[in-house]
Amino acid sequence: MPTEPYDFHRCKLCGQLAAAPRYQLKGTCIHVCAACDFHFIDHLDTLPDDEPEQETRTLDVTAWNFIEGRLKQNRRQLGERLTLAGRHRSLAGAECLDIGAGVGLFSHLLQEAGAIAYGIEPQQIFRQFAREKFGLTLTPETIDAPYWQDGFAGHFDLVTLWDTLEHLNFPVETLRDALRVLKPGGLLLLDTPSRDSFFYKTSEWSYRLSKGANPRFLNSLYSARPFRHKQIFTVRQLTELIENLGLETIEMNRSGLLDPSNKIVLVAKKTERCPGSA
Ligand SMILES: [Zn+2]
């Protein structure tokens, strides 16, 4: 983590000092890069490790029931993602890491499929749920930590980031760190909302026409609250990033063109062009 405040004029995708505020939302502002058109908000999370007082939420009955209520829907979607992973690689005995593991549901499904599952989750309340519900021990150390970078370099057959890329402080750096723990030929799977959605575009038009009074979906697509959406990629930006990192795209799908989140689902393979492969 940077020790100085981040300069949001620096684009989080291309690194150029070319980003400027464009859409002022409730409590945050979307910056747009003039060089690569990346959209990201002027907010970074402080991880709980840095600020223990953030760890005040407890897993009481209300929180437990709320999480349980969402598991059913998540189980359907993550079940589809498991099928996708299984189409590209036998999961039995596979060493897998789920980054942004949440309450551990995907790690649990991987274990049921015979894989050896590891999960990273910075939020204590989710780790506690994973332990009590699934008997899983998720790790709070983020992927940039020496725990992973030194201890698991070139280790994993599969690294997954489900609904995670849009939440990260620095998505490019996190993907680079994720690549280092993948085996050569290992697979990276992720999904993330797409900015190419009809809802996003109409929200931008609405913002401009109303001079900022009506940003429609933009307020629900971004938030400065902890662990919420900080950036949304277009398909082109994501596929170019994957290629620039030296990965080979094996499969790319888009779910629900009329769904506000309009997700990009991507499977990519680590090649000899990736950092740490030489
Ligand atoms: Zn840029």
Boltz pocket constraint, residues with backbone or C-beta under 6 A from the ligand:
constraints:
  - pocket:
      binder: B
      contacts: [[A, 11], [A, 12], [A, 13], [A, 14], [A, 15], [A, 16], [A, 18], [A, 33], [A, 34], [A, 35], [A, 36], [A, 37], [A, 38]]
      max_distance: 6.0
